[in-house]
Amino acid sequence: MPAENQLSTKIDENVPTAARMYDYYLGGKDNYAADRSACEELDKVVPSTRRLALNNRRFLQRAVRVIAAEYGIRQFLDHGSGLPTQDNVHQVAQRVDPDSRVVYVDNDPMVLVHGRALLEQDERTAVIHADLRQTDDILAHPDTRRLIDFSQPVAVLFNSVFHCIPDSETDGPPAVVERVRERLAPGSIMLMCQLVSEDPEVRAFVTDFMDKVTQGHWGRVRQEKDVAAWFDGLEILEPGLVEVSTWRPDTEVAPRQLTHEWVEFGGLGLVR
């Protein structure tokens, strides 16, 4: 059974979601009072979060452009894609090559509604309602099979999403990464980053806060070493694993993450 049939399609405006909170931080309008209130509470302890979200979005756009223009990849599988905003993955990739194909995956029903409305005129792009841990269902989905050829290089994106899933031997980030990587052809690229902090008090507060407000739809804030472990067996592309505002900035005066109570950390890995 396709993964999207196993998830609720009900939108509960009283329970914040990571996707809608992210939308609010990016200046979007697809969020509710509960999402905005959660962001305001979060900002009291980690006030750099809005800048962090903006910088993460810019990193994603730069990385997709590099993947398409410099590595020639024309198919993208974006896990935890979030709500559509400006310069989405398909728009960035299709500016390099109009034939680029993108499959978005998210478990938030609001993403499904807004995403499909936005993309209904684009046959090279699809939105799947699924939990990113359901690798077999995602890869077997008719839209994935229609748009993605896994005998050719694929860009697989886990952008700012692994902090939303808990540790588990079978469904934690390392297990998900391994399941996806073993299906990828040489030349594929995996983009992975998540929220990290080296301050144990920050990690504990944010993890507990987000777990409560999202009613269990959260994992944990991790450390840089945790993210680095996911890249074992991959060739890490320059400039390495970094705070993402410093990953190949467009200019010397590009916005940087100036406060560091927590940061978005990660990079790109090439499948050999």
N, C-alpha and C positions, 0 to 999 in steps of 0.2 A: 504493500500500500504506500503511495507517495507520502512523504513526510508531512506535507502541508495538511493532509487529511487528519493527522493526529494532533494537531494544535488547535486551540480555541481561536476562533475568529472574532470573538467579542472584544470590543475596545472598552476598557474600564478607565474612565477619565479621573477616577479618584485614586488610582495607584500609579505612582510615577514609573516610567520606564527609562532605561538608559538611552534608548533611541530618541525619545522626546526631550529628555534633558539635554542631550547633545544638540538637538535641533534648536533648543532655546539658547544655548551658549553661542551657537553660530548665527543667531539673529533671525532664526526662522519663526514661522507662525503656526506650525503644526504641533502645538503643545498645549497643555492645560494648566490650570491654576496649581494643581498638585505638583506638577513637574517644576514649575517656576518656584514654588515654595521650597521644594527639596533643594534646588540649586542655591537659593538664598541661604539655607541652613548650611549647606556644604561650604559655601564661600566664607563662612565665619571662621573656619579652621584652615581651609586650603584656598586662599583668595586668588591664586593664580590660575584657577581652573578655566575661566573663559579664554584667557590668552592661550592656555594649553590646548584647548579644543580648536581654536583658530589655527594655531601652528600645526596641529596634527592634520587638519584638513589640507593645509598648504603642502605638507609633506606628502600626503597621498597623491595630490595632483602632480607634484614634481616627479614622484616615483613612477606613476603611470606613464607620464610623458617619456621618461627615460627608458622604461621597459619597452614601450612601443617604438620609439625613435631609434634607440641605440642597440636594442636586442632583437628587434623585428618581431616581437610577439604580437599576435593579433587576436588572442582569445583570453578572456579574463573571467575568473570565478571569484566573486567578492563576497566573503562570509561576514555576516553582521554588518551589512551595508548601511543600515540606518535610513532615515527619511531623505528623499531627494532634496537636493539643495542646488546651489550654483556650481557649475563645473563638476558634474558627476563623472564617475569613471568612464562611462561610455562616451561622454562628450569630449573628454580629454583624449581618449584613445582614438576616437573617430576623427579628430582634427589631424592626427598623424596619418591615419588611413581610414577612410569612410567605411571600409568593409570589416573593421574591428567588431568583434562580438563579445558581449558581456552578459553574464548571468549573475544577478544579485540574489543573495540569500539572507533572510532575516526572519526571526520568530515573532516580531511585533506585528500584529494584524494591521496596524495603522500604516506600516511600511508597505504592506501588500496592497492596500487600497490606493494610497497615493502614488506608489511606484507604478502600478499597472495603468493608472489613469495617465501618468506622464509618458509612459513608454508604449502605449497602445498603437502608435503609428510607426514604431521602429521594430521591424522584424528581426533585427540583429541583436536585440536586447530583451531580456526576460527577467521577471522577479518571481522567486520561489519562496513560499512561506514554509520555513523549516528551521529546525534547531541545528546549529552548525555542527553539533556532535553526531548527527545522523548521516555520516559520510556516504554510506551505501545508498541511502534513499536519495540524497542530493545528486550523486553521480548518475543514478539510474533514472532520474526524473526526465520526462519527455522533453522538457525545454533544454535541459543540460545536454541530453543526447542530440538534440537538434542543432545546438549552437557550438558545442565544444567537441573537438576531436582530440582525444587523449593520446593518440599516436604522435601528435605534434606538440611542440612546447606550449605550455599554458602558464599564465601568471595567476597564481593563487594568492588572494589577499586576505590576511587576518589583521585588519587594521583597527587597533584600539578596541579589541573585542574579547580577548582571552581573559581579561579581568572580570568578565561577566559570567565565567563558568568556574565552578569549584574544582579543587584537586580530586582526581579519581584515577585509579589504575587503568580503567577502561575508557573513561570519557574526559579525563583532564587534558590540558593543552598538549603534553608530550604524546599522548596516545592519538589525539586528533591529528597532530602534525604527521606522525608516522603513517597513519592510515592514508592520508592524502598523498604524502610524498611517494609512497610505494606505487601509486597509480600514475605518476607523472613521467613524461618522456624526458630524456636528457635535453638540457637547454631550457627547461622550465625554470621559473623563478617563484620563490615564496617570499612574500612580504609579511613580516610579523612584527608587531609592536604592542605594548600595553602600558598601562599606568604602573609606575614603580616608585618606591621611596626607600631610601636607606634609613629612614627614621622609623623605628618600631612603633612609636606612638601614633604617627600619621597613618601608617599601615593599618594599625588596629582600629583607629577611629573611622577611617573611610570605609574599610571593609565592613565593620559593624553597622555603620549608618546606612550604607547603600543596601546591605542585605535586608535591613528592617524596612526601609521606605519602599523597596521594590518587591517586598514580600517574598524574599528568597530567590529572586532572579539576579543573582550576583555570585561572583566567585571570591576573589580577594586581590588586594593590591600586593604585588610581588616585588622582588628585588631584581637588579640588573642581572645577577648570576642566573636567576631562573629563566629569564628570556634568552640569555646566551646559550643555555643548554638546549633550547629548541633547535638551534642551528647546527648541532652536531651532525656531521656528514654532508653538510652543504658548504659550498664555497661562498664565503661572505663577500659581497661586493663592496667596493670602496664607497664611502670612507669608513666602513665597518659598522659596528653596532654603537649607536650614539643617541643622545637626546635629539629628537627628530627635527627640531628647528635648525640644527646644524648639519643635517643630511643634504649635501649638495645644494646649498641655497642659491637662488637665482642671482642675487647680487650681494655685495659686501654689506649693504645696509638693509638686507631683508630682516623682518621681525625675528627676534630671538626670545627664547624663554628666559626671562630675567630673574624669576624667583624659582626656588627649587625645593619647596616642601614635598612636592611630588612632580614627576616628569613623565612624558611619553618617551619610551626607550625602545629601540629596535633597529631594524634595517632590512636588507634584502639578501637572500641566499639563492645561489644558482645550483640547480640539480645537474650533476655530472653523470 
